[in-house]
Amino acid sequence: MSLKRIVHLIALVFVVMFILVSPVMAEPNYAFSGAAVGAGVGAGIAILGAGYGFGRIGSAALESMARQPEVAPRVQTAMIVIAALLEGATFFALIVCILLVNKAIF
């Protein structure tokens, strides 16, 4: 993918985003604060981190299963436990961000 095509795609994303956001920003009772923006950025970072973590867990598990197939059931069990813990931490971070947004708006 060329750099020119990437720049055009990013510009298109921003234009669509601004078009979709404009009716929300026109609401008279909408409270747009720094806390709401920070909560949105925090939620995005939490989701990106979780996605990266799940990818690393899956990659390491598949690599270890490929190297030693006889321990695959134990690795799979450990992978599921770690993924559940990661999912719980991600949900906690998202709940905190949602609570921040609600506190900022109301």
C-alpha beads as a LAMMPS data file, in Angstrom:
LAMMPS data file: protein, C-alpha beads

106 atoms
105 bonds

1 atom types
1 bond types

-500.0 500.0 xlo xhi
-500.0 500.0 ylo yhi
-500.0 500.0 zlo zhi

Masses

1 110.0

Atoms # bond

1 1 1 0.000 0.000 0.000
2 1 1 1.521 3.304 -1.025
3 1 1 1.912 6.269 1.274
4 1 1 -0.432 8.363 -0.874
5 1 1 -3.173 5.770 -0.555
6 1 1 -2.713 5.581 3.231
7 1 1 -2.955 9.381 3.545
8 1 1 -6.138 9.384 1.453
9 1 1 -7.638 6.634 3.608
10 1 1 -6.830 8.511 6.836
11 1 1 -8.308 11.720 5.393
12 1 1 -11.468 9.854 4.414
13 1 1 -11.790 8.404 7.917
14 1 1 -11.504 11.882 9.459
15 1 1 -14.071 13.370 7.072
16 1 1 -16.564 10.582 7.804
17 1 1 -15.906 10.915 11.534
18 1 1 -16.523 14.665 11.496
19 1 1 -19.703 14.258 9.448
20 1 1 -21.056 11.652 11.872
21 1 1 -20.114 13.659 14.971
22 1 1 -21.597 16.987 13.879
23 1 1 -25.241 16.167 14.852
24 1 1 -24.104 15.110 18.315
25 1 1 -22.094 18.289 18.810
26 1 1 -25.137 20.358 17.785
27 1 1 -27.174 19.113 20.753
28 1 1 -27.708 21.947 23.215
29 1 1 -27.465 19.749 26.335
30 1 1 -24.295 17.934 25.296
31 1 1 -21.447 18.465 27.756
32 1 1 -18.158 18.064 25.912
33 1 1 -15.385 18.005 28.471
34 1 1 -11.805 16.913 28.736
35 1 1 -12.786 14.078 31.075
36 1 1 -15.084 12.608 28.428
37 1 1 -12.343 12.797 25.808
38 1 1 -9.859 11.268 28.238
39 1 1 -12.253 8.450 29.056
40 1 1 -12.703 7.741 25.346
41 1 1 -8.964 7.679 24.768
42 1 1 -8.541 5.454 27.834
43 1 1 -11.140 3.011 26.553
44 1 1 -9.393 2.900 23.178
45 1 1 -6.032 2.212 24.793
46 1 1 -7.575 -0.523 26.955
47 1 1 -9.056 -2.250 23.901
48 1 1 -5.809 -1.959 21.932
49 1 1 -3.847 -3.377 24.851
50 1 1 -6.264 -6.265 25.237
51 1 1 -6.092 -7.063 21.538
52 1 1 -2.307 -7.048 21.658
53 1 1 -2.347 -9.254 24.760
54 1 1 -4.731 -11.786 23.240
55 1 1 -2.552 -11.930 20.134
56 1 1 0.568 -12.551 22.202
57 1 1 -1.182 -15.252 24.254
58 1 1 -2.399 -17.061 21.144
59 1 1 0.944 -16.760 19.403
60 1 1 2.939 -18.095 22.347
61 1 1 0.454 -20.910 22.963
62 1 1 0.465 -22.073 19.349
63 1 1 4.249 -21.925 19.195
64 1 1 4.625 -23.975 22.376
65 1 1 2.041 -26.516 21.168
66 1 1 3.890 -26.847 17.879
67 1 1 7.194 -27.449 19.662
68 1 1 5.806 -29.970 22.176
69 1 1 2.470 -31.448 21.074
70 1 1 2.281 -33.704 24.135
71 1 1 1.727 -30.727 26.487
72 1 1 -0.932 -29.098 24.294
73 1 1 -3.870 -29.732 26.699
74 1 1 -2.043 -28.094 29.630
75 1 1 -0.968 -25.145 27.487
76 1 1 -4.505 -24.696 26.197
77 1 1 -5.915 -24.697 29.740
78 1 1 -3.339 -22.150 30.888
79 1 1 -4.056 -20.012 27.819
80 1 1 -7.796 -19.953 28.584
81 1 1 -7.171 -18.980 32.219
82 1 1 -4.807 -16.160 31.232
83 1 1 -7.216 -14.940 28.547
84 1 1 -10.058 -14.857 31.093
85 1 1 -7.923 -12.791 33.484
86 1 1 -6.991 -10.415 30.663
87 1 1 -10.623 -10.064 29.656
88 1 1 -11.591 -9.267 33.254
89 1 1 -8.940 -6.558 33.496
90 1 1 -10.111 -5.103 30.177
91 1 1 -13.727 -4.999 31.316
92 1 1 -12.655 -3.290 34.535
93 1 1 -10.790 -0.618 32.549
94 1 1 -13.801 -0.099 30.276
95 1 1 -16.176 0.205 33.244
96 1 1 -13.898 2.831 34.793
97 1 1 -13.903 4.767 31.495
98 1 1 -17.696 4.533 31.222
99 1 1 -18.073 5.790 34.788
100 1 1 -15.764 8.717 34.006
101 1 1 -17.844 9.646 30.981
102 1 1 -21.077 9.511 32.978
103 1 1 -19.564 11.627 35.746
104 1 1 -18.248 14.152 33.187
105 1 1 -21.556 14.529 31.329
106 1 1 -23.964 14.599 34.280

Bonds

1 1 1 2
2 1 2 3
3 1 3 4
4 1 4 5
5 1 5 6
6 1 6 7
7 1 7 8
8 1 8 9
9 1 9 10
10 1 10 11
11 1 11 12
12 1 12 13
13 1 13 14
14 1 14 15
15 1 15 16
16 1 16 17
17 1 17 18
18 1 18 19
19 1 19 20
20 1 20 21
21 1 21 22
22 1 22 23
23 1 23 24
24 1 24 25
25 1 25 26
26 1 26 27
27 1 27 28
28 1 28 29
29 1 29 30
30 1 30 31
31 1 31 32
32 1 32 33
33 1 33 34
34 1 34 35
35 1 35 36
36 1 36 37
37 1 37 38
38 1 38 39
39 1 39 40
40 1 40 41
41 1 41 42
42 1 42 43
43 1 43 44
44 1 44 45
45 1 45 46
46 1 46 47
47 1 47 48
48 1 48 49
49 1 49 50
50 1 50 51
51 1 51 52
52 1 52 53
53 1 53 54
54 1 54 55
55 1 55 56
56 1 56 57
57 1 57 58
58 1 58 59
59 1 59 60
60 1 60 61
61 1 61 62
62 1 62 63
63 1 63 64
64 1 64 65
65 1 65 66
66 1 66 67
67 1 67 68
68 1 68 69
69 1 69 70
70 1 70 71
71 1 71 72
72 1 72 73
73 1 73 74
74 1 74 75
75 1 75 76
76 1 76 77
77 1 77 78
78 1 78 79
79 1 79 80
80 1 80 81
81 1 81 82
82 1 82 83
83 1 83 84
84 1 84 85
85 1 85 86
86 1 86 87
87 1 87 88
88 1 88 89
89 1 89 90
90 1 90 91
91 1 91 92
92 1 92 93
93 1 93 94
94 1 94 95
95 1 95 96
96 1 96 97
97 1 97 98
98 1 98 99
99 1 99 100
100 1 100 101
101 1 101 102
102 1 102 103
103 1 103 104
104 1 104 105
105 1 105 106
